[in-house]
Amino acid sequence: MPASSAQHPADCRRSALYAALAQIPPGRVVSYGQLAEQAGLGRAARWVGRCLSQLPEDTALPWHRVIAAGGRLSLPAGSPAGDEQRRRLAAEGIAVSGGRLDIRRHGWHPGSQSG
């Protein structure tokens, strides 16, 4: 196979990340670390955060459903991205208070009965 037709390893990682991200259902959230694990990327939470911060503004991927561990929002209130995340989560029925949300109620665990 010619080198030009082989996919770069970073592109493969990004593709796996985007595929896992696309599966998070409305009204559910995952942490950066959980998303890395679901994408088969191991312990790559920071890398996930960096990739999500580089998504195009008009992306259809549900980046707003990815939060920090323990239900904390990592994007600050008052920032354009932080305000957009809070608006999108609220539109999906997820209440945010004090920069946090109820991870037990809204956390997504693929393969579990609760969704």
C-alpha positions as CSV (number, residue, x, y, z in Angstrom):
1,M,0.0,0.0,0.0
2,P,1.5,3.4,-0.9
3,A,2.3,5.7,2.0
4,S,0.0,8.4,0.6
5,S,-3.1,6.2,1.0
6,A,-2.3,5.2,4.6
7,Q,-4.2,7.1,7.2
8,H,-2.0,9.0,9.7
9,P,-2.2,7.6,13.3
10,A,-3.3,10.9,14.6
11,D,-6.2,10.9,12.1
12,C,-7.2,7.4,13.2
13,R,-7.3,8.6,16.9
14,R,-9.3,11.6,15.9
15,S,-11.7,9.5,13.9
16,A,-12.2,7.1,16.8
17,L,-12.8,10.1,19.1
18,Y,-15.4,11.7,16.8
19,A,-17.2,8.3,16.4
20,A,-17.5,7.9,20.1
21,L,-18.5,11.5,20.6
22,A,-21.3,11.2,18.0
23,Q,-22.9,8.4,20.0
24,I,-23.6,10.3,23.2
25,P,-27.4,10.7,23.3
26,P,-29.1,14.0,24.0
27,G,-29.6,14.6,27.7
28,R,-26.5,12.6,28.6
29,V,-22.9,13.6,29.4
30,V,-19.5,11.9,29.7
31,S,-16.2,13.0,31.1
32,Y,-13.2,13.7,28.9
33,G,-11.6,10.5,30.4
34,Q,-14.7,8.4,29.8
35,L,-14.8,9.6,26.2
36,A,-11.2,8.7,25.7
37,E,-11.8,5.2,27.0
38,Q,-15.0,4.7,24.9
39,A,-12.9,5.7,21.8
40,G,-10.3,3.1,22.7
41,L,-7.7,5.8,23.5
42,G,-6.9,4.8,27.1
43,R,-6.1,7.6,29.5
44,A,-6.1,10.5,27.0
45,A,-8.5,13.0,28.7
46,R,-6.3,16.0,28.1
47,W,-5.8,15.0,24.4
48,V,-9.6,14.7,24.1
49,G,-10.0,18.2,25.5
50,R,-7.5,19.6,23.1
51,C,-9.2,18.0,20.1
52,L,-12.6,19.2,21.2
53,S,-11.3,22.8,21.5
54,Q,-10.1,22.6,17.9
55,L,-13.5,21.5,16.4
56,P,-14.9,23.9,13.8
57,E,-17.5,26.3,15.1
58,D,-20.2,24.8,12.9
59,T,-19.6,21.2,13.9
60,A,-22.6,18.9,14.3
61,L,-20.7,16.8,16.9
62,P,-22.2,17.1,20.5
63,W,-19.0,18.5,22.1
64,H,-21.2,20.2,24.8
65,R,-22.0,16.8,26.3
66,V,-18.4,16.3,27.4
67,I,-17.6,17.6,30.9
68,A,-14.8,17.3,33.5
69,A,-14.8,14.6,36.1
70,G,-17.4,14.7,38.8
71,G,-19.9,16.7,36.8
72,R,-17.9,19.9,36.6
73,L,-18.0,22.1,33.5
74,S,-14.5,23.0,32.5
75,L,-15.5,25.9,30.1
76,P,-16.0,29.0,32.2
77,A,-19.3,30.8,32.5
78,G,-19.2,34.1,30.6
79,S,-16.9,32.7,27.9
80,P,-18.6,32.2,24.5
81,A,-18.0,28.5,24.5
82,G,-19.0,28.1,28.2
83,D,-22.2,30.0,27.6
84,E,-23.0,28.0,24.5
85,Q,-22.3,24.7,26.4
86,R,-24.7,25.8,29.2
87,R,-27.4,26.8,26.7
88,R,-27.2,23.5,24.8
89,L,-27.2,21.4,28.0
90,A,-30.3,23.4,29.3
91,A,-32.0,22.8,25.9
92,E,-31.5,19.0,26.5
93,G,-33.0,19.2,30.0
94,I,-29.7,19.2,31.9
95,A,-29.6,21.7,34.8
96,V,-26.3,23.3,35.6
97,S,-25.8,25.0,39.0
98,G,-22.6,26.5,40.2
99,G,-20.7,25.1,37.2
100,R,-21.8,21.5,38.0
101,L,-24.4,19.1,36.9
102,D,-25.7,15.8,38.4
103,I,-23.4,13.2,36.8
104,R,-25.4,10.4,38.4
105,R,-28.6,11.5,36.8
106,H,-27.2,12.6,33.4
107,G,-24.1,10.4,33.0
108,W,-24.1,8.1,30.0
109,H,-22.8,4.6,30.3
110,P,-23.0,2.7,27.0
111,G,-24.4,-0.8,27.3
112,S,-26.2,-0.1,30.6
113,Q,-30.0,-0.5,30.9
114,S,-30.5,3.1,31.9
115,G,-29.0,4.4,28.7
